Amino acid sequence: MKKSHSWFIAPVIAGFLGAACQSAHTQSQQPQVIAVPQDEMSKAPGVGAPAVGDSTPMMQAPAAETPTGPTRLTYNACTVEGPYIAMTFDDGPKPGQTDRLLDMLKERGIKATFYVIGQNAVAYPELIQRMVAEGHEVGNHSWNHTAFTKAGGAGVASQINQTDAALVAAGAPKPVTVRPPYGATNTSISKRLNEEFGQKVIMWDVDPLDWKHRNSARVTAEILKNTKAGSIVLAHDIHATTVDAMPATLDGLAQKGFKFVTVSELVAMDRPQLAAKTPAVPSAPKPQ
């Protein structure tokens, strides 16, 4: 993917904040205008335009949902018994960046989750193969970063199916989790992703805004400040500044006592009833 330093202003419609993969908790804020870097947006029109008479509603204010059990549709974080967290990386893979990140993770014995763009999986299957071989989880992040809330029902299906097929062709298992581009989803879309495609919808609770602030020290500081037990941390492996931040970030999290798991592993540990008992931040290990 070509880098671009140009910016444009994206109007926000019906409560959807257009910032790339913007933090899910901001979806409850009032509509606003946000500057979005062009290289975070899809370069091509969405595949699978809505069929005639087919309409998926625009994003609405998120409704309260059951925090656990089979009716839970989305996960921003989990309540876990222990200092477990999931590191997630969006929009890749990208040669020169994703492979550097994989080296860092391998050196530390850390497993992460990669939310992959289908077009990039087709372009760089060897990086998908390496993710799988080294024990990372690979999830669906759409075919070309089109917002599901603007794609229509047929468009959403096309985005999911093309990406699933590309990942399987590259050697990955069929994804069991999906991250909607820009965090743009609603109850009907999330229900469909769960029931029709068998994919849990994964959002996040820690967002260093690394797509906006290309500053490695800031990325590290924001993640270390905001991560707690059960957190799902968002980052992007397409940015050199983000990858540059990872050694200090990963080592800092480990020094705080956090343990790294994949998203699916974290979701399997989810125990909302333990919320009152689980410490937000583990105590740092005592010197041996």
LINNOR-V795994 format. One record per backbone hydrogen bond with DSSP energy under -1.0 kcal/mol. NH is the residue of the N-H (numbers start at 0). CO is the residue of the C=O. Records with the same first field share a line. If there is no record, write none. Layout:
NH: CO  CO
//
This chain:
7: 35
9: 33
15: 12
21: 18
25: 22
26: 23
28: 25
33: 9
35: 7
37: 5
39: 36
40: 37
53: 50
71: 68
74: 200
77: 229
81: 79
83: 81
84: 258
85: 230
87: 232
88: 112
89: 234
90: 114
96: 93
97: 93
100: 96
101: 97
102: 98
103: 99
104: 100
105: 101
106: 102
107: 103
109: 104
112: 86
113: 136
114: 88
115: 138
116: 91
117: 141
118: 142
120: 116
121: 117
122: 118
123: 119
126: 123
127: 123
128: 124
129: 125
130: 126
131: 127
132: 128
133: 129
134: 131
135: 130
136: 111
138: 113
139: 176
140: 115
149: 146
150: 147
155: 151
156: 152
157: 153
158: 154
159: 155
160: 156
161: 157
162: 158
163: 159
164: 160
165: 161
166: 162
167: 163
168: 164
169: 165
170: 167
171: 166
177: 199
178: 139
182: 179
183: 180
189: 185
190: 186
191: 187
192: 188
193: 189
194: 190
195: 191
196: 191
198: 192
199: 175
200: 72
201: 177
202: 74
204: 231
205: 231
212: 208
214: 212
218: 214
219: 215
220: 216
221: 217
222: 218
223: 219
224: 220
225: 221
226: 222
228: 279
229: 83
230: 227
232: 85
233: 205
238: 235
242: 238
243: 239
244: 240
245: 242
248: 244
249: 245
250: 246
251: 247
252: 248
253: 249
254: 250
255: 251
256: 253
257: 252
258: 82
260: 84
265: 261
266: 262
267: 263
269: 266
270: 78
273: 270
274: 271
276: 273
277: 273
//
